Amino acid sequence: MSMSELVRPFPSVGGRMHRAYANLARLEQAKDPSTVKHLGPVEFIARPWDVAGITDRDLRLEVWEWLDRCVDWLNTEYAWQLGDIVPSCWPRHPHLVHELGTVFDQRRRAGLAATSDLLAEWHRYTLPSFQNRMKETLRTSCDAGHRPCAGTARIGAARQDATVRAGSFDRDVEHLEPDDEDLATTRFALVDGHIVDTSSGEVLT
């Protein structure tokens, strides 16, 4: 920030993120799903607010760098008290990464709106709610450098018990017989957007 710059603008997205948002806009506006087939399966279209779900390496890196600029912007523009500052080790806190993606995506959308309504809502609800949750989860744990999650040992133990839980699930369902709904599920299939009775080949819808 220069001496003459009293406030900083919200960081803009890069070219790859812009294309990802454009694809999502096409998907949202499409009345006929066939018009967006070129984008591939809906579940694989990148959502920039969810960095964990992005598989394109270049786009993922661009999102990380954008988030980093946004965190710097947030700390400069909105962190008046120490507890409001997002720690520099934020990428090592998955709960912060997941939340920051949506916090900044909401701010981006508010900045594009034709009125100030969304921005007012972001100031009134989104940002304070995030800061309060961050204070509650982090408290002073990373004030003097990053500290691992306090529940690391318990999380590790829970993962080790995964086999035990899986066995319990299997024992719970092994005595059940397929009911009518299960049979119906196996009898019908979705083919080219139509429900087909696999026993007769009849197209139902």
Secondary structure, 3 states (H helix, E strand, C coil): CCCCCCCCCCCCCCHHHHHHHHHHHHHHHCCCHHHHHHHCCHHHCCCCCCHHHCCCHHHHHHHHHHHHHHHHHHHHHHCCCHHHCCCCCHHHCHHHHHHHHHHHHHHHHHHHCCCCHHHHHHHHHHHHHHHHHHHHHHCCCCCCCCCCCCCHHHHHHHHHCHHHHHHHHHHHHCCCCCCHHHHHHHHEEEECCEEEECCCCCECC
